[in-house]
Amino acid sequence: MPIEDVAGTVKDLIAQGKVRQFGLSEPGLQTIRRAHAVQPLAAIQNEYSMLWRGPEARVIRLCEELGIGFVCWSPLGMGFLAGAVTANSRFEAGRDFRAAVPRFAPEALPTNMALVEVVKTWSRRKNCSPAQLALGWLSARKPFIVPIPGTTNVAHLEQNVLAAAISFSGAEMHDLDARLAAIRIQGERLPPQVLAATGVEAPPKR
């Protein structure tokens, strides 16, 4: 369906008071522009974390250009950045989504643990937990970036909230970014069939 039709319908619903804001998740870049031209977007929700920095190249820049908020799903890398995963972790197919994610495959995890070590080193330096460091890093990127860590644990929720107090100097951010950029993550971020549905452009308006 053309995104102009979707945006137009949402615009009508907003005018009726039935919808408050309009957002898209993992859209194509031109789809963002086309939708925004019909009904301004409040937010784009894409995966973004120390483990997956793909949105930095184009999506986040476009959000900044158009004045759209950016919401990070999986800001803790599906638990990876919180230290909940080890090189020997295995995930049950059909019960744990990570079992189908290439970057969590047994052959990829040992290499990817290099990122966890950087996060742990910096969390000690900043006197916080690895999860708090990862969330604080996201919040420090741009003022319009908001991480949304999922949790079913109240204690984890309370710890996550404390990440708002973590700050980085310019030199610290530069140093940490350089260390992150030096790590080459093995494996795609999503299963092939799911990944193929991300960044797709909506069909043209006829």
N, C-alpha and C positions, 0 to 999 in steps of 0.2 A: 504494500500500500504506500502511495506517495506520502512522505513525511509532512508535506503541506496540508494534506487532508487530516492527518492526526493532530497536528498543531492547531489547525482551525477548529477542530472539534473541542480540543482542550480549551482554546480561547473562549469558545461559547460557554463551556462549563464554568470557567472562571468568572465570566460575566454574570452567570446565574448564581454564583456563590456556592457552587457545589464542589469546586476544586480551588485550592489556594495557590499552588505553584506547579510549574511544569519542569520535569527533568527527564533525562535520558541516561541509559546505562550502556556503556561500551559501543557507542555509535560510530559511524564513519565521520570523518572531518567535514565533508560537504553536507552531510545530513545535519550536523550541528548548525552550520550556517543557514541552511534552508529552513530548519525548524525555528531558529531564533528570529529569522526575518518575519515570520508569521506571528509567533507568540514568544516573547523573550523567555529564555530558559533560566531557571533559578540555579540549576545544578547539573553537572555531568558526574555520573558515578562510574568510575573505572577502578580496576585493581591497580594499586600503587603502594609500594613499600620499599624497604631496603633490598628486598629480594627481587622485586620487579619494578624497574625504573623506566619502563617503556614510555609511559605518558609524558615524560619530561620533554621528549624531542619535539612533539607537535601538539598534543591535546591540551596540555597545561598552558602552553603559550597561547593557544587559541582561546581558552577560557579567560586568560588575562586580557587578551585583546578585546573580547566581547563583554567582559564584566560578568562572567558566569562563575558561580561557585564550583569547586571541585571536591567531590566526596570520595575518599579512598576506601574501597571495600578490601577486605583481607589485609589490613595494615600490618598485621603481625605474621603475614605469610603462612596462614593456616596453622599457626602455632609454632612455626619454625623459628621465628625471631624471638619468641618468648623462652626459648631453651627447652621446649617440650619434646623436641625431636633429636635423636642421636644418629650416628652413622649406622647403627644396628637396628633402628626402628623399622618395623614392618607393619603394614596396614591391611586390614581385612577387607577383601573385595566384597562389594555389596553393602558394607556397613560403614566404611570410611571412604569418603570421596577421594582422599589422597592416594588411595591404592591405584587409581587410574591416572594420577598426575605424574608425568614423566620426571619432573624434578625431584619427586620423592621415591623414585625407583631405587632398588638396592644398589645398582651400579652408579647412580648419580649422587647419592647421599654423602659418601665419604669425601668427594670433591667439594660439595656444597657446604660442608661443615666449616670451611674456612671463613665463611661469612659469619657464622655463629660465634667463632672465636673473636672476630673483630668487634661484634656487638657486645660480647661479654667483657672484653678489655675496656671498651669505652663506658660500659655501664658501671664498672668499678671506678673508673676515672671521674664519672659524674655522680657517683654515690646513689645509684638508682638501680632498678631491676632491668634486665634486658628488654622486657616488654615496654617499660616506661621510656627507655632510651629510643626504641624504634618509633613509638608514638610521638615523643617529643621532637624527634628529627623531622617527622612529617609536618607537624604543626609549625615548625620553624622555617619550612621551605618558602611558603607564601602565605599572606594573611587570609587568602580565600580558600585555602586547603584545609579540609576537615576529615580526620580519620574516624572511622566508625568500627571499632573493635567489637566483635561479637563475643558474648560470654553468657554462660548459664550459672556462673559462680559469683556470688555477691562479693566475696573477698577480692576476686580478680577485678571486678568492676570498680571497687573502691581504690585499688592500686592503680588501675588505668587512669582514673580521674586525676591522680597526683602527677601524671605526666605533663599536665598543663603548666606546672611550675618549672619544668626543665627548660633551660635556655642555652644557647650556644653563641660564643663570640664568632666574629667573622673568620678568625684564624682557625678556631676549632672546627667550624663547618667545612672550611676548605680542606683541612687535614683529613677529617672523617670522610668526606666525599672522595678524596683521592684514594683512600684505602678501600672504599667500597668499589670504586671504578676498576681497581686492579684485580678484583675477583671475577672470574668467569664462571657464571652459574651453568651447570649442566642440566639439560632437560627443559622442555617447554613448560609454560606455567599452567596449562590446562590440557585435558585430553583433546586429541585431534578434532573430534566432532564438535566439541564445545568451542575450541579456539577458532574454528572455521566460521562460527556465528558472531564473532567479535569484529568490530571495525567495519562492518558491512554497510554499504551505502544503500539507502532506501531507493526504490525505483523512481524514475522521473515522473513529474506531473504531466499528464497527457492533455 
